[in-house]
Amino acid sequence: MILDFEGVRRLLPQGPPFLFIDRVLELEKGRSIVCKKNVSGAEPYFPGHFPELAVMPGALIGEAIAQAAILLFRLSEEENRAAGGRVFVIGTTRTRFLQPVFPGDTLFITVQVDKLFSASAMVSGRAEVDGRVVTRSTLTMSVLPPGALQKKPPEP
C-alpha cells in the first residue's frame, strides 16, 4: 500500500461523505495509479439509488476515477511543472458504464496518463470489480494556480 485513507483524505480537496478512494495501492509517478474503494451497504446514497435494488450511481464511479486522477497528479508533483496548484477535471469523454456496482463490491480504479502538457493532461481511467471492467472514462485534467478559481461577486 502506498497511501492509506488518512493520507488520501489529506491530499484530496473533497471530504467525507464525498471521498470515493479508500487507499492507493500502486503508483508510478507521472504515469499511473491504482486505487481501491470498498463499497459499503451503509453508503448514504444507497437508500435513494435505488430503494428496490441498491446500485452505486455511475456518476460517483466517475468521481472515483477523477479522484484517483487527482491523487496521481498530487503524488507526482515533482514530476510536473505545475506543482503547487489545484488539480481539476475540466472535461470527460467516452465515459461508459458497463456493469452495475453493488454494496459489498470492491472497486479497483486504475488511471494512466495518455498525454501530458505543461499544466494539463489527458488520462484514461477504468474501474473494475472482480476483474471485470465496470466503467471506463477519459478525463482532461488541469492544474490551476492557487486562487485562480474564485467565486465571482454578483454583477450590479
N, C-alpha and C positions, 0 to 999 in steps of 0.2 A: 504494500500500500504506500502510495506517495503522500496522500493528504487525507486526514480524517474529517469528520463532519465539522468539528470546530474550526479547522483550517479552511474548509470550504466556506463556512459562514463568514470568516474574516475577509476572504478575498472577493466574494460576490456582493454586488450592491443590493441585491434582493435580500429579504429577511423572511423568517417564518411568518405565515404558513406558505410563502411563495418561493421556497427553496426546493428544487427538484433534483438535486445531486446530493448523495449521502457521502460519497468518498471518491477520490481519484485513485485509480488502480495502476495506471501506466501513463508515462509521459515521455515523449520525445520532443524536447524543447524546439519550438518553432515549426514543428511538423505534425504531431498527432497527440491525442489524449484518449484515454479510456476511463469512463466514469461509471458509477453504479448508483442505482436508485431502487430501494426496496419499496414496493407499492403496498402500503398497509390498507387494510379494510377500514381503518379509522381516519383516512384522509377526509378532510372537510367537504370535498366536492362530491363524494360518492352518494350521499343521500339524495341529491338532486340530479345525478347524472348516472344512471337513470334509476328511479326508485325500484323498478321491477327487475333490473339487471345492471348491477354496478359495473361501469366501464370507465376507465381513465379517459378524460377528454383529450382528443387529438391535439388540440391547441396547447395543452400542458405537456404533452410529449415533445412537441416542437419547442416549447420553452425549455425543457430539459436539455435538448440539443443545443439551444442558444446559450444556456448557462455553461455547458461543457466547453463551448467555443470561447466564451469569455474567460473561463479558467485557463484554457490553453494560452490565450494571449497574456493573461496576468502572470502565469508561471513562466512565460518565455520573454518577459520584458527586456532582459538584457540582449535578447536575440533580435529585437525590433527597434526601429528608430523612433518610435512614438512612446517610449516609456514615460510613465507619469500621468498620462491622460486617462480618460474613462472610455471603456470599450462599449460600443453599442452595436446592436444588429440594425442595419439600415435597409435590409431587404431580404426577402426569401423567394426562392423559385423552386419549381419542381418538387414541392412537398407532396409526399404520397403516404397515406395512412393505409397500410396493407393488412394489418391484423389488429383485433381489439386487445387491450391490456386490461387485466382483471386484478382485483385485490388478491394479494399473495404472490403476484408475479414479481420478478426481479428484472429491472431494465438494465441493460449494459449499453452505454452510449459511447459511440466512437466518433470522433471528429478529426478530420485531416485537412491540412492546408492544401488548396489546389493552386492558388495564385496569391503571391504576396507582393504588396506595393509598399510605399514608404509609410503610410499611416492607415492602410486598409488591407483587406484580404477577402478572397472568396474561399469558403470552406465547404466541405461535404460532410454531412453527418448522417448517422443511422442509429436507430435504437433497436435492440434485439431482446427477445425473451426466449430462453431455452434454445439458443442458436438460430432462431427464426427472426428475420428482419421484420419488424412491425411498422417502422416509419423510416422514411428517407427524406432528406431535405438538403438543399444547397442554400447557404446563407452568405450575405455580404456583410462584413464587419467593418467598422471604422473606429479609429481611436481619435477622440476629440480632446483638445487641450482642456485643462481644468477651467471651469467657468464658461465654457463655450455653449453649454446648453442651459439656458436660464428661462424662467417663465417671464414672458413679456408683460409689462403693465398694460391695462386696457387703454385703447385709444379714446381720446375725449370725444 
